[in-house]
Amino acid sequence: MNRGRVSRREFIRRSAGTALAAPAVLLDPAAYGSTAHGLASPPKPVPPSDRVRFGVIGVGMRGFSLLRTALELPGVECVAACDLYDGRQRLAQEVVDKPIPVTRQYRELLDNKDIDCLIAAVPDHWHKQIVVDCCNAGKDVYCEKPMTHHLSEGFEMIEAERKNGRIVQIGSQRRSSVVYAKAKELYAQGAIGEVCLVEAVMGRNDPCGAWQYAVPPDLSPQTLDWETWLGSAPKRPFDPLRWTRWRCYQDYGEGIPGDLFVHLLTGIHFIAGITTPPERAFSRGGLVRWKDGRDVPDFMTTLYSYPNFQVTVRVTLNTETQEYTQFLGTGGIMRVRENDVRVYAQDGKDHEPCAPGWPKKMKAEYVEKWHRENDPRPGSQQAVADLRFNAPPAYDADRDHLWNFFQSVRTRQPSVEDATFGNNTAIACHMANFSYFQQTVAVWDAAAKKIKG
Ligand SMILES: NC(=O)c1ccc[n+]([C@@H]2O[C@H](COP(=O)([O-])OP(=O)(O)OC[C@H]3O[C@@H](n4cnc5c(N)ncnc54)[C@H](O)[C@@H]3O)[C@@H](O)[C@H]2O)c1
């Protein structure tokens, strides 16, 4: 190998081509509108007049975690909890660590004048009714993702939010993440040029990841109000597995799209400023492994068409993989993960003459001319640089998302993830399922507010 030639190439690569290594920059959440950032820097105290008193409806896996995180925030207080299962009422009291009223009737919380707002972390088939009831009762509400179980519910929820002037915030925490805020800024600045493709992936490989949660030993029709839990779902006899593993059944959840796509889609909608559902969706997938009676697939890939780019979302419960979303642009790749965002910059130019299959003399003359015209002079060209931003240690997007909700309740400033935003990502999830189950391309008909095949 000609060492001189290699070093010349290397010179060109370094001065004009491949990007320079990126030192990591620590993100400051305060610069992105949140003051609840990370456990490392405690938020400022809140005056007693600004205290927000909330109630929690649903104290399961998610409600428990939200409750615990909310109690770390200044100026908020949990004053009541509701769950249909007695064990979860006890759990709420353990977390709050003081006697609070607990009930099976969430309407008691809506009638309680001491309560400013609710956190609702119930299975998806209950989201619409609880959000509408909260709004009609004059209460603000933080409702978990995905916003809806059925397509039509979203428009009813938007109307309840609008007509009652309530704060509705959907619980996709990436919407408040400092990492995603930085990615949005980089995207808007054109850090990776023109984007035509986005890829988002996530993978799990264990029973818990596939929603096979353990059944509490004391769960029975005596300790759980099973009839109310069924809500608008088809009536059926008490079934502990359905209560515990509701994600596995279409009666209560939306499988992989509603549980997991929604997080990835929220990130994409937020970063790229998307304010509508996708135009089309086409899904493939199957149920190959977790054949435990569930009626939803355990892996799915969906190709979405948006006006400006195509998106593929792939989630499997059969193989552990990294979770990331990457935007592919003419200026490189922006890869967003839970705690960091990186730009792998590309200049999109030739760094060598590109004239394959020419006779020798013609080629030599062209190569000579090409170098004369294209080789950078030292110092004359700006090198493209990779970028790397990390969330602070112990950063918690849930904390910032809850903080944003309580701030909206205090200030009446709009919710960061209102019902319209939540509805668009939920519709994208319904489109993925429509395509999968109907085995057709799902098309969003905005005028009719319907998905068509
Ligand atoms: N944002 C996230 O990262 C995240 C993570 C997990 C779950 N979630 C969402 O949170 C929600 C709850 O999920 P989970 O895993 O905590 O479920 P879960 O089954 O563990 O808990 C739900 C609880 O709600 C109670 N409940 C159901 N209907 C009720 C009603 N009408 N009134 C009072 N209580 C009722 C149940 O008894 C149960 O205890 C779902 O929408 C899920 O998609 C979000």
The ligand as an SDF file (V2000), in Angstrom:
LIG
                    3D

 44 48  0  0  0  0  0  0  0  0999 V2000
  -45.7060    5.8640   30.6870 N   0  0  0  0  0  0  0  0  0  0  0  0
  -45.1760    4.6840   30.9450 C   0  0  0  0  0  0  0  0  0  0  0  0
  -43.9720    4.4520   30.8440 O   0  0  0  0  0  0  0  0  0  0  0  0
  -46.1020    3.5860   31.3970 C   0  0  0  0  0  0  0  0  0  0  0  0
  -45.5640    2.4210   31.9880 C   0  0  0  0  0  0  0  0  0  0  0  0
  -46.4540    1.4430   32.4060 C   0  0  0  0  0  0  0  0  0  0  0  0
  -47.8220    1.6000   32.2260 C   0  0  0  0  0  0  0  0  0  0  0  0
  -48.2980    2.7230   31.6160 N   0  0  0  0  0  0  0  0  0  0  0  0
  -49.7570    2.9020   31.4230 C   0  0  0  0  0  0  0  0  0  0  0  0
  -50.3480    3.0500   32.7030 O   0  0  0  0  0  0  0  0  0  0  0  0
  -51.6570    2.5020   32.6960 C   0  0  0  0  0  0  0  0  0  0  0  0
  -51.7820    1.4920   33.8280 C   0  0  0  0  0  0  0  0  0  0  0  0
  -50.8940    0.4270   33.5780 O   0  0  0  0  0  0  0  0  0  0  0  0
  -50.3760   -0.5080   34.7750 P   0  0  0  0  0  0  0  0  0  0  0  0
  -49.2930   -1.3190   34.2510 O   0  0  0  0  0  0  0  0  0  0  0  0
  -50.1150    0.3160   35.9900 O   0  0  0  0  0  0  0  0  0  0  0  0
  -51.6640   -1.4120   34.9990 O   0  0  0  0  0  0  0  0  0  0  0  0
  -52.0140   -2.2280   36.3220 P   0  0  0  0  0  0  0  0  0  0  0  0
  -53.0040   -3.2580   35.9280 O   0  0  0  0  0  0  0  0  0  0  0  0
  -50.7600   -2.6500   37.0220 O   0  0  0  0  0  0  0  0  0  0  0  0
  -52.7030   -1.1440   37.2750 O   0  0  0  0  0  0  0  0  0  0  0  0
  -53.9350   -0.5660   36.9600 C   0  0  0  0  0  0  0  0  0  0  0  0
  -54.7310   -0.3950   38.2460 C   0  0  0  0  0  0  0  0  0  0  0  0
  -55.9190    0.3390   37.9320 O   0  0  0  0  0  0  0  0  0  0  0  0
  -56.9730   -0.2220   38.6980 C   0  0  0  0  0  0  0  0  0  0  0  0
  -58.2230    0.1320   38.0230 N   0  0  0  0  0  0  0  0  0  0  0  0
  -58.6760   -0.3060   36.8260 C   0  0  0  0  0  0  0  0  0  0  0  0
  -59.8430    0.2810   36.5250 N   0  0  0  0  0  0  0  0  0  0  0  0
  -60.1260    1.1110   37.5480 C   0  0  0  0  0  0  0  0  0  0  0  0
  -61.2090    1.9840   37.8270 C   0  0  0  0  0  0  0  0  0  0  0  0
  -62.2280    2.1360   36.9860 N   0  0  0  0  0  0  0  0  0  0  0  0
  -61.1920    2.6750   38.9850 N   0  0  0  0  0  0  0  0  0  0  0  0
  -60.1720    2.5310   39.8590 C   0  0  0  0  0  0  0  0  0  0  0  0
  -59.1250    1.7160   39.6460 N   0  0  0  0  0  0  0  0  0  0  0  0
  -59.1160    1.0110   38.5030 C   0  0  0  0  0  0  0  0  0  0  0  0
  -56.6950   -1.7020   38.7040 C   0  0  0  0  0  0  0  0  0  0  0  0
  -57.3670   -2.3500   39.7560 O   0  0  0  0  0  0  0  0  0  0  0  0
  -55.1750   -1.7230   38.8460 C   0  0  0  0  0  0  0  0  0  0  0  0
  -54.7510   -1.7820   40.1810 O   0  0  0  0  0  0  0  0  0  0  0  0
  -51.8600    1.9220   31.3050 C   0  0  0  0  0  0  0  0  0  0  0  0
  -52.5550    2.8330   30.5120 O   0  0  0  0  0  0  0  0  0  0  0  0
  -50.4510    1.7360   30.7930 C   0  0  0  0  0  0  0  0  0  0  0  0
  -50.3840    1.7920   29.3810 O   0  0  0  0  0  0  0  0  0  0  0  0
  -47.4640    3.7070   31.2210 C   0  0  0  0  0  0  0  0  0  0  0  0
  1  2  1  0
  2  3  2  0
  2  4  1  0
  4  5  1  0
  4 44  2  0
  5  6  2  0
  6  7  1  0
  7  8  2  0
  8  9  1  0
  8 44  1  0
  9 10  1  0
  9 42  1  0
 10 11  1  0
 11 12  1  0
 11 40  1  0
 12 13  1  0
 13 14  1  0
 14 15  2  0
 14 16  1  0
 14 17  1  0
 17 18  1  0
 18 19  2  0
 18 20  1  0
 18 21  1  0
 21 22  1  0
 22 23  1  0
 23 24  1  0
 23 38  1  0
 24 25  1  0
 25 26  1  0
 25 36  1  0
 26 27  1  0
 26 35  1  0
 27 28  2  0
 28 29  1  0
 29 30  1  0
 29 35  2  0
 30 31  1  0
 30 32  2  0
 32 33  1  0
 33 34  2  0
 34 35  1  0
 36 37  1  0
 36 38  1  0
 38 39  1  0
 40 41  1  0
 40 42  1  0
 42 43  1  0
M  CHG  2   8   1  16  -1
M  END
$$$$
